[in-house]
Amino acid sequence: MSENTSKGLFPTEFWTATAGDLSQKRDHIDTPQPQDDARDAAKIVIDPADKHQDWLGAGAAITDAAASLIWKQSKEQRSALLHELFDPKEGNYSTIRIPLGSCEPASQPYYTYDDVPFGEHDASLSKFSIGEGQPGAPDATKDLKYIVPVVQEILQINPAVKIMASPWSAPAWMKNTGELKMGGHFRFGEYTGNGYDQQKDTFEGVYAQYFVRYIEAYKKLGIPIYAITIQNEPSNAAAWPAMIWKIPELANFGYKYLRPALDKSFPDTKIYFWDGSLNVLNDQIANEITPEQASAFDGFAFHTYDGPYTNLFKGSRSFPHWKLAMTERRCMIEETPEDASHIMFGLIGNWLVRQGLSSIFLWNMALDERGLPNMVGSTGRRGVVTIDHTTGKVQRNLEYYMLRNFGQDVVPGSKVIGSTTYTQDGYTGGLGSVAFLAPDGSISAHLYNPTGKPLEAAVTVNGQPLTWQRVTVPAWGTVTLHKAFGEVNESAPRQDEAFKLNPYPANLADDEAPGKGVNKDKK
């Protein structure tokens, strides 16, 4: 246990450093001794009096692809990995996102929970099923094959993990195209029952019940769904399950159909609006949603593939009661340390948290060494961890350490509090910081260096004796600190296992990192 009882400081302190090139991986560093002078270091003032949003947690998506790799590990390997990620005594990841039906990447052919031929209707959802067989059995199907058994094991390790579920497409018979893939539109305003009851006989009413049936099915398996979104990437007509929704359509469906349906059975389940990239938000959302419609939603979910990221404000400042969730961002095997750190440590872990972000859901908890499995032949992607598909061995990527910075050091239920920053966007300029106040009064903070050379920081806490703790923040990297009155989680990441990454040429679309190349002269 690291202790520091001098000059009235917190009796327990734990500091780590992670370099963007992973030459340091949450290495435990000595607690800096209090000094009277900050010298030339950048002064970081942590201010517990400046309180902001509640912090819900951080984690990543358990897609069918990720779950298949985890489930196919040996029982001992799987237990070790899931404990490392989710055990409160280790990584303490506290959020996961799961697909409501098929998504991409997937290890199984695409499906929904009520697949009937186009032209037929199943208004009573009599054919609804999240899968057949026992969870995890070789002959199990759909969600029961991989996602459900992996999530059940996660909840055995950490029952408090919050689960968000998102559909990529409604069943094909509910769409104008009759296809799961390539977008298409919901059959708004059409009737599928014997009558004109808005909640029972319309496609919208049946689809709202589809969400209810999903939550019921998962509840029976011991899996509580904390929140849902109506549609993943509503503007993306992709070559995998996808469906197009305009902003007023999402607002009307959530307010008129989905929220009333949930209120009858699952009033505690949250609904998050949007769940796509920010580049399409050209106007204030308040221009397209009434306050009454907005009241049906609990939060605003968004992805970080495309900017301008300041478009976030067109939603968050329209309806301040909405909690903000970053629900998707992938990284690639071939990214430079600079670009990967700009995305993970800078944009997501720093700037967005400072602008109100309450939770993080990265994309794909795991992919294999090729970037597989998937149904479209895309290679070169990576997950939070990489699992060798032949041996089950594990390597940890930069995203793993970003999430562990939050899980291990930031208690869910903490408040984001004020702290000094020298970067306007999280990935240019000088040192950035985010800080948190836990319910027990402990304080944690992340310092991020968006440049290619080490930078010196000096940290103090408002309300404590005016002394400075000087520390070196590595290039493209972070320093985390946790100041507490009792024991803290000082566990270390487990060691990577050796296997070759990316054996095939990458076959993927270009993801432009925010601020790409802006600090080339500082390397």
C-alpha positions as CSV (number, residue, x, y, z in Angstrom):
1,M,0.0,0.0,0.0
2,S,1.4,3.4,-1.0
3,E,1.1,5.8,1.9
4,N,1.7,9.5,2.3
5,T,0.7,11.0,5.6
6,S,2.8,14.2,5.6
7,K,1.4,17.7,5.5
8,G,-2.2,16.7,5.8
9,L,-2.5,14.8,2.5
10,F,-4.6,11.8,1.8
11,P,-3.1,8.8,3.7
12,T,-3.2,6.5,0.7
13,E,-2.0,7.3,-2.8
14,F,-1.6,5.2,-5.9
15,W,0.0,6.6,-9.1
16,T,0.5,4.9,-12.5
17,A,2.0,5.8,-15.9
18,T,1.1,4.5,-19.3
19,A,3.0,5.5,-22.5
20,G,1.3,5.8,-25.8
21,D,3.7,3.2,-27.3
22,L,3.0,0.9,-24.3
23,S,6.6,1.0,-23.1
24,Q,4.9,1.7,-19.8
25,K,1.6,-0.2,-19.1
26,R,0.0,1.3,-16.0
27,D,3.4,1.0,-14.3
28,H,3.2,1.8,-10.6
29,I,5.3,4.9,-10.0
30,D,6.4,6.3,-6.6
31,T,4.0,8.8,-5.1
32,P,5.5,12.2,-5.7
33,Q,6.6,14.0,-2.6
34,P,4.9,17.3,-1.8
35,Q,6.9,20.3,-2.7
36,D,6.5,24.0,-2.1
37,D,7.4,25.0,-5.6
38,A,5.8,23.8,-8.9
39,R,8.9,25.1,-10.8
40,D,8.4,25.0,-14.6
41,A,5.8,22.2,-14.5
42,A,2.3,22.7,-15.8
43,K,0.1,23.4,-12.7
44,I,-2.9,21.1,-12.4
45,V,-5.4,22.2,-9.7
46,I,-8.0,19.6,-8.8
47,D,-11.1,21.3,-7.4
48,P,-13.6,19.2,-5.5
49,A,-15.8,22.3,-5.1
50,D,-16.5,22.3,-8.8
51,K,-18.9,19.4,-9.3
52,H,-20.2,18.2,-12.6
53,Q,-21.9,15.0,-13.9
54,D,-22.2,11.6,-12.2
55,W,-19.8,9.0,-13.6
56,L,-21.5,5.7,-14.6
57,G,-18.6,3.7,-15.8
58,A,-16.5,2.4,-18.8
59,G,-16.3,-0.8,-20.8
60,A,-16.8,-2.2,-24.3
61,A,-19.1,-4.2,-26.5
62,I,-19.7,-7.9,-26.2
63,T,-20.6,-8.5,-29.8
64,D,-21.3,-12.0,-31.2
65,A,-17.7,-11.9,-32.6
66,A,-16.1,-10.9,-29.3
67,A,-18.3,-13.4,-27.3
68,S,-17.4,-16.3,-29.6
69,L,-13.7,-15.8,-29.1
70,I,-14.1,-15.5,-25.3
71,W,-16.4,-18.5,-25.1
72,K,-14.1,-20.7,-27.2
73,Q,-11.2,-20.1,-24.8
74,S,-10.5,-22.8,-22.2
75,K,-12.6,-22.4,-19.0
76,E,-9.4,-21.4,-17.2
77,Q,-8.4,-18.8,-19.9
78,R,-11.9,-17.3,-20.0
79,S,-12.1,-17.1,-16.2
80,A,-8.8,-15.3,-16.0
81,L,-9.7,-12.8,-18.8
82,L,-13.1,-12.0,-17.5
83,H,-11.8,-11.5,-13.9
84,E,-9.0,-9.3,-15.2
85,L,-11.5,-7.2,-17.0
86,F,-14.6,-7.0,-14.7
87,D,-13.5,-8.1,-11.2
88,P,-13.7,-5.0,-8.9
89,K,-10.4,-6.2,-7.5
90,E,-8.8,-6.0,-10.9
91,G,-9.8,-4.0,-14.0
92,N,-13.4,-3.3,-12.7
93,Y,-14.9,-2.5,-16.2
94,S,-18.4,-1.5,-15.4
95,T,-20.3,-1.1,-18.7
96,I,-21.0,-3.4,-21.7
97,R,-23.0,-2.9,-24.8
98,I,-24.6,-5.8,-26.6
99,P,-26.4,-6.0,-29.9
100,L,-30.2,-6.5,-29.9
101,G,-30.1,-9.0,-32.8
102,S,-27.2,-9.4,-35.2
103,C,-24.6,-6.8,-35.8
104,E,-21.3,-6.7,-37.6
105,P,-18.8,-8.2,-36.6
106,A,-20.5,-11.5,-36.1
107,S,-19.5,-15.2,-36.1
108,Q,-23.0,-16.3,-37.1
109,P,-25.1,-15.5,-40.1
110,Y,-27.3,-12.4,-39.5
111,Y,-30.6,-12.8,-37.6
112,T,-33.2,-11.0,-35.6
113,Y,-35.5,-12.5,-33.0
114,D,-38.6,-12.8,-35.3
115,D,-37.6,-13.8,-38.7
116,V,-40.5,-14.6,-41.0
117,P,-40.5,-14.2,-44.8
118,F,-41.1,-10.7,-46.2
119,G,-44.8,-10.4,-47.0
120,E,-45.9,-12.3,-43.9
121,H,-46.6,-10.6,-40.6
122,D,-46.2,-11.8,-37.0
123,A,-48.2,-9.2,-35.2
124,S,-48.4,-11.3,-32.0
125,L,-44.6,-12.0,-32.1
126,S,-45.5,-15.7,-31.7
127,K,-42.2,-16.6,-33.3
128,F,-40.1,-14.4,-31.1
129,S,-36.9,-16.1,-29.8
130,I,-33.5,-15.0,-28.7
131,G,-32.2,-18.5,-29.5
132,E,-32.7,-22.2,-28.9
133,G,-30.8,-24.5,-26.6
134,Q,-29.0,-24.1,-23.4
135,P,-26.7,-21.0,-23.1
136,G,-23.3,-21.9,-24.3
137,A,-24.2,-25.4,-25.6
138,P,-22.6,-26.4,-28.9
139,D,-26.1,-26.6,-30.5
140,A,-27.4,-23.3,-29.1
141,T,-28.4,-20.6,-31.5
142,K,-28.5,-16.8,-31.8
143,D,-27.8,-15.0,-28.6
144,L,-27.7,-18.2,-26.5
145,K,-24.7,-19.5,-28.4
146,Y,-22.1,-17.0,-27.2
147,I,-23.4,-13.6,-26.0
148,V,-25.7,-14.8,-23.2
149,P,-23.3,-17.3,-21.5
150,V,-20.4,-14.7,-21.6
151,V,-22.6,-12.0,-20.1
152,Q,-23.9,-14.4,-17.5
153,E,-20.3,-15.1,-16.4
154,I,-19.5,-11.4,-16.4
155,L,-22.4,-10.7,-14.0
156,Q,-21.3,-13.5,-11.8
157,I,-18.0,-11.7,-11.4
158,N,-19.4,-8.2,-11.2
159,P,-23.3,-8.0,-10.8
160,A,-23.3,-4.2,-11.0
161,V,-22.1,-4.1,-14.6
162,K,-24.5,-1.9,-16.6
163,I,-25.7,-3.3,-19.9
164,M,-26.8,-1.2,-22.9
165,A,-28.5,-3.0,-25.8
166,S,-28.9,-1.6,-29.4
167,P,-30.5,-3.1,-32.5
168,W,-28.9,-2.9,-35.9
169,S,-32.1,-3.6,-37.7
170,A,-35.7,-4.5,-37.1
171,P,-36.9,-7.8,-38.5
172,A,-36.9,-7.6,-42.3
173,W,-40.7,-8.0,-42.6
174,M,-41.1,-4.8,-40.6
175,K,-39.0,-2.8,-43.2
176,N,-39.9,-1.4,-46.6
177,T,-37.0,-3.3,-48.3
178,G,-37.6,-6.8,-46.8
179,E,-33.9,-7.0,-46.1
180,L,-31.8,-6.7,-43.0
181,K,-28.8,-5.2,-44.8
182,M,-28.2,-2.0,-46.7
183,G,-30.4,0.3,-44.6
184,G,-34.0,0.4,-45.6
185,H,-36.8,2.2,-43.7
186,F,-39.3,1.1,-41.0
187,R,-42.9,0.6,-42.2
188,F,-44.2,3.7,-40.4
189,G,-48.0,4.2,-40.4
190,E,-48.9,0.7,-41.6
191,Y,-51.1,-1.8,-39.9
192,T,-50.3,-5.4,-39.1
193,G,-53.1,-6.4,-36.7
194,N,-56.9,-6.6,-36.9
195,G,-57.9,-3.1,-35.9
196,Y,-56.6,0.4,-35.5
197,D,-55.2,0.3,-32.0
198,Q,-52.0,2.4,-32.1
199,Q,-50.2,0.3,-29.5
200,K,-51.3,-3.1,-30.8
201,D,-52.1,-3.1,-34.5
202,T,-49.4,-0.8,-36.0
203,F,-45.9,-1.9,-37.0
204,E,-44.6,0.7,-34.5
205,G,-46.7,-0.8,-31.7
206,V,-45.5,-4.3,-32.5
207,Y,-41.9,-3.2,-32.7
208,A,-42.2,-1.6,-29.2
209,Q,-43.3,-4.9,-27.9
210,Y,-40.4,-6.5,-29.6
211,F,-38.1,-4.5,-27.3
212,V,-40.2,-5.5,-24.3
213,R,-40.0,-9.2,-25.2
214,Y,-36.2,-8.9,-25.5
215,I,-35.8,-7.4,-22.1
216,E,-38.2,-10.0,-20.6
217,A,-36.2,-12.8,-22.2
218,Y,-32.9,-11.5,-20.8
219,K,-34.4,-10.9,-17.4
220,K,-35.4,-14.6,-17.3
221,L,-31.7,-15.5,-17.9
222,G,-30.6,-13.3,-15.0
223,I,-29.4,-10.4,-17.3
224,P,-30.9,-7.0,-16.5
225,I,-30.9,-4.5,-19.4
226,Y,-30.0,-1.1,-18.0
227,A,-30.6,0.9,-21.1
228,I,-31.5,0.6,-24.8
229,T,-31.2,2.7,-27.9
230,I,-33.7,2.6,-30.8
231,Q,-31.2,2.2,-33.6
232,N,-27.5,1.8,-34.0
233,E,-26.1,4.4,-36.5
234,P,-29.5,5.6,-37.8
235,S,-27.9,7.4,-40.7
236,N,-25.8,4.4,-42.0
237,A,-27.1,2.2,-44.8
238,A,-24.4,-0.3,-44.3
239,A,-23.7,-3.7,-46.0
240,W,-24.7,-5.5,-42.8
241,P,-27.8,-5.2,-40.6
242,A,-28.8,-1.6,-40.8
243,M,-31.9,0.7,-40.8
244,I,-32.3,4.4,-41.5
245,W,-34.2,6.6,-39.0
246,K,-34.5,10.4,-39.1
247,I,-34.3,12.4,-35.9
248,P,-38.1,13.2,-35.7
249,E,-38.9,9.5,-36.4
250,L,-36.7,8.4,-33.4
251,A,-38.3,11.0,-31.2
252,N,-41.9,10.1,-32.1
253,F,-41.3,6.3,-31.8
254,G,-39.6,6.7,-28.4
255,Y,-42.2,9.0,-27.0
256,K,-45.4,7.6,-28.5
257,Y,-44.6,3.8,-28.6
258,L,-41.5,2.6,-26.8
259,R,-41.6,4.6,-23.6
260,P,-45.2,3.8,-22.9
261,A,-44.6,0.1,-23.6
262,L,-41.6,0.0,-21.3
263,D,-43.4,1.9,-18.6
264,K,-45.9,-1.0,-18.3
265,S,-43.2,-3.6,-17.6
266,F,-39.7,-2.1,-17.3
267,P,-40.1,1.6,-16.2
268,D,-36.5,1.6,-14.9
269,T,-35.0,0.8,-18.3
270,K,-33.4,3.9,-19.8
271,I,-33.8,5.0,-23.4
272,Y,-30.8,6.8,-25.0
273,F,-31.4,8.9,-28.1
274,W,-29.5,8.8,-31.4
275,D,-26.6,6.3,-31.1
276,G,-24.7,7.4,-34.2
277,S,-21.9,9.7,-35.3
278,L,-22.0,13.5,-34.7
279,N,-21.3,14.6,-38.3
280,V,-25.0,14.5,-39.3
281,L,-26.2,16.8,-36.5
282,N,-26.2,20.0,-38.5
283,D,-28.9,21.7,-36.4
284,Q,-29.9,21.9,-32.8
285,I,-31.8,18.7,-31.9
286,A,-34.4,20.9,-30.1
287,N,-35.5,22.2,-33.6
288,E,-36.7,18.6,-34.4
289,I,-37.8,17.3,-31.0
290,T,-40.3,18.8,-28.7
291,P,-39.5,19.0,-24.9
292,E,-42.4,16.5,-24.4
293,Q,-40.8,14.0,-26.7
294,A,-37.4,14.6,-25.1
295,S,-38.8,13.7,-21.7
296,A,-39.2,10.1,-22.9
297,F,-35.4,9.8,-23.2
298,D,-32.9,9.5,-20.4
299,G,-29.7,10.2,-22.4
300,F,-27.9,10.9,-25.6
301,A,-25.7,8.2,-27.1
302,F,-23.2,9.0,-29.9
303,H,-20.2,7.5,-31.7
304,T,-16.8,9.2,-32.3
305,Y,-15.9,8.2,-35.9
306,D,-16.7,11.6,-37.4
307,G,-16.6,15.2,-36.2
308,P,-17.0,18.0,-35.7
309,Y,-17.2,16.7,-32.1
310,T,-18.6,20.1,-31.0
311,N,-21.9,18.9,-32.6
312,L,-22.3,17.1,-29.3
313,F,-23.5,20.4,-27.9
314,K,-26.4,20.5,-30.3
315,G,-27.9,17.7,-28.3
316,S,-26.5,18.0,-24.8
317,R,-27.3,21.7,-24.4
318,S,-30.7,21.3,-25.9
319,F,-31.8,18.9,-23.2
320,P,-29.5,19.1,-20.2
321,H,-31.2,16.3,-18.3
322,W,-29.9,13.8,-20.8
323,K,-26.9,11.7,-19.6
324,L,-24.2,11.4,-22.3
325,A,-22.9,8.0,-23.4
326,M,-20.1,7.4,-25.9
327,T,-21.4,4.1,-27.3
328,E,-18.9,3.2,-30.1
329,R,-15.4,3.8,-31.3
330,R,-13.1,1.1,-32.8
331,C,-9.4,1.2,-33.2
332,M,-7.1,-0.5,-35.8
333,I,-4.1,-2.7,-35.4
334,E,-2.0,-0.4,-37.7
335,E,-2.7,2.9,-35.9
336,T,0.3,4.9,-34.6
337,P,0.7,5.5,-30.9
338,E,-0.1,9.1,-31.6
339,D,-3.3,8.5,-33.4
340,A,-4.6,5.8,-31.1
341,S,-3.9,7.9,-28.0
342,H,-5.5,11.0,-29.5
343,I,-8.7,9.0,-29.9
344,M,-8.7,7.0,-26.7
345,F,-6.8,9.1,-24.1
346,G,-7.4,12.5,-25.6
347,L,-10.8,12.8,-27.3
348,I,-12.8,10.2,-25.4
349,G,-11.0,9.9,-22.0
350,N,-10.3,13.6,-21.6
351,W,-12.2,16.1,-23.7
352,L,-15.6,14.3,-23.8
353,V,-15.5,13.6,-20.1
354,R,-14.8,17.3,-19.4
355,Q,-17.8,18.1,-21.7
356,G,-20.3,16.0,-19.7
357,L,-19.7,12.3,-20.8
358,S,-21.0,9.9,-18.1
359,S,-20.2,6.5,-19.6
360,I,-17.9,4.9,-22.2
361,F,-18.7,1.9,-24.4
362,L,-15.9,1.1,-26.8
363,W,-16.4,-1.2,-29.7
364,N,-15.5,-4.9,-29.5
365,M,-14.1,-6.2,-26.3
366,A,-12.2,-8.7,-28.3
367,L,-11.2,-9.7,-31.9
368,D,-8.6,-12.2,-33.0
369,E,-5.1,-11.6,-34.4
370,R,-6.6,-11.2,-37.9
371,G,-9.4,-8.8,-36.9
372,L,-11.9,-11.6,-37.3
373,P,-14.5,-13.1,-37.0
374,N,-16.9,-11.1,-39.2
375,M,-19.3,-11.8,-42.1
376,V,-17.8,-9.2,-44.6
377,G,-14.1,-10.3,-44.7
378,S,-12.8,-7.2,-43.0
379,T,-9.3,-7.7,-41.5
380,G,-7.0,-5.5,-39.5
381,R,-9.4,-4.3,-36.8
382,R,-8.6,-4.8,-33.2
383,G,-10.6,-5.0,-30.0
384,V,-9.9,-3.9,-26.4
385,V,-7.9,-7.2,-26.2
386,T,-6.7,-9.5,-29.0
387,I,-7.3,-13.3,-28.6
388,D,-5.4,-15.8,-30.7
389,H,-8.2,-17.8,-32.4
390,T,-6.2,-21.1,-32.2
391,T,-4.7,-20.9,-28.7
392,G,-6.9,-18.5,-26.7
393,K,-3.9,-16.5,-25.7
394,V,-4.4,-12.8,-25.0
395,Q,-2.7,-9.5,-25.8
396,R,-3.9,-6.2,-24.4
397,N,-4.2,-3.1,-26.6
398,L,-4.0,0.6,-25.8
399,E,-7.8,0.7,-25.3
400,Y,-7.5,-1.9,-22.5
401,Y,-5.3,0.5,-20.6
402,M,-7.6,3.5,-21.2
403,L,-10.6,1.6,-19.9
404,R,-8.5,0.3,-16.9
405,N,-7.6,3.8,-16.0
406,F,-11.3,4.4,-15.5
407,G,-12.3,1.1,-14.0
408,Q,-9.5,0.6,-11.5
409,D,-9.2,4.2,-10.3
410,V,-12.7,5.8,-10.7
411,V,-15.5,4.5,-8.6
412,P,-18.9,4.3,-10.4
413,G,-21.1,7.0,-8.8
414,S,-18.2,9.4,-8.5
415,K,-18.7,13.0,-9.6
416,V,-16.6,14.6,-12.3
417,I,-14.9,17.6,-10.7
418,G,-12.9,20.6,-12.0
419,S,-9.3,20.3,-12.9
420,T,-6.9,22.4,-14.9
421,T,-6.3,21.7,-18.6
422,Y,-4.0,23.1,-21.3
423,T,-5.7,21.5,-24.3
424,Q,-8.9,22.9,-25.9
425,D,-9.8,19.6,-27.6
426,G,-8.0,16.8,-25.8
427,Y,-5.5,16.1,-28.5
428,T,-3.6,19.4,-29.2
429,G,-1.7,21.8,-27.1
430,G,-0.4,20.8,-23.6
431,L,-1.4,18.6,-20.8
432,G,-5.1,17.8,-20.3
433,S,-6.8,16.4,-17.2
434,V,-10.0,15.0,-15.8
435,A,-10.7,14.4,-12.1
436,F,-13.3,12.6,-10.0
437,L,-14.6,12.8,-6.5
438,A,-15.8,9.4,-5.1
439,P,-18.7,9.0,-2.6
440,D,-16.2,8.3,0.1
441,G,-14.3,11.5,-0.5
442,S,-11.4,9.9,-2.4
443,I,-10.1,11.7,-5.5
444,S,-8.8,10.3,-8.7
445,A,-7.5,12.0,-11.8
446,H,-6.0,11.3,-15.3
447,L,-3.4,13.5,-16.8
448,Y,-3.0,13.2,-20.6
449,N,0.0,14.3,-22.7
450,P,-1.0,14.8,-26.4
451,T,2.6,15.4,-27.5
452,G,5.5,13.2,-28.6
453,K,7.8,14.3,-25.7
454,P,7.4,13.8,-21.9
455,L,5.8,16.8,-20.1
456,E,6.1,17.8,-16.5
457,A,3.0,18.3,-14.3
458,A,2.5,19.6,-10.8
459,V,-0.7,18.6,-9.0
460,T,-2.4,20.1,-6.1
461,V,-5.9,19.7,-4.6
462,N,-8.1,22.7,-3.6
463,G,-8.8,22.5,0.1
464,Q,-5.6,20.8,1.0
465,P,-2.4,22.5,2.1
466,L,-0.8,24.3,-0.9
467,T,1.9,21.9,-2.0
468,W,2.7,20.5,-5.4
469,Q,3.4,16.9,-6.5
470,R,5.6,16.9,-9.6
471,V,5.3,14.0,-12.1
472,T,6.4,13.3,-15.6
473,V,3.7,12.3,-18.1
474,P,5.0,10.1,-20.9
475,A,4.6,10.9,-24.6
476,W,1.1,10.3,-25.9
477,G,0.4,8.8,-22.5
478,T,-1.2,9.2,-19.2
479,V,-0.5,9.4,-15.5
480,T,-3.3,8.4,-13.1
481,L,-3.5,9.2,-9.5
482,H,-5.9,7.9,-6.8
483,K,-5.9,9.7,-3.4
484,A,-7.9,7.9,-0.7
485,F,-8.5,7.5,3.0
486,G,-8.2,3.7,3.0
487,E,-7.2,0.8,0.7
488,V,-7.3,1.3,-3.1
489,N,-7.1,-1.2,-5.9
490,E,-3.4,-1.6,-6.7
491,S,-3.7,-4.6,-8.9
492,A,-1.5,-4.8,-12.0
493,P,-2.5,-5.8,-15.6
494,R,-1.7,-9.4,-16.4
495,Q,1.2,-10.2,-18.8
496,D,0.6,-10.4,-22.6
497,E,1.1,-13.8,-24.2
498,A,3.2,-14.1,-27.4
499,F,1.6,-14.7,-30.8
500,K,1.8,-12.9,-34.2
501,L,-0.6,-10.0,-34.9
502,N,-2.2,-9.1,-38.2
503,P,-0.9,-11.9,-40.5
504,Y,-3.0,-10.6,-43.5
505,P,-3.0,-7.2,-45.2
506,A,-5.6,-4.9,-43.6
507,N,-8.9,-4.7,-45.5
508,L,-10.8,-1.8,-43.9
509,A,-12.1,1.7,-44.4
510,D,-9.9,4.6,-43.3
511,D,-10.6,5.9,-39.8
512,E,-9.2,9.4,-39.5
513,A,-7.9,10.0,-36.0
514,P,-8.7,13.4,-34.5
515,G,-5.7,15.7,-34.7
516,K,-3.9,13.2,-36.9
517,G,-0.4,14.5,-37.6
518,V,-0.8,17.8,-35.7
519,N,2.1,17.1,-33.4
520,K,4.5,15.5,-35.9
521,D,7.1,18.2,-35.2
522,K,7.0,17.3,-31.5
523,K,8.0,13.6,-31.8
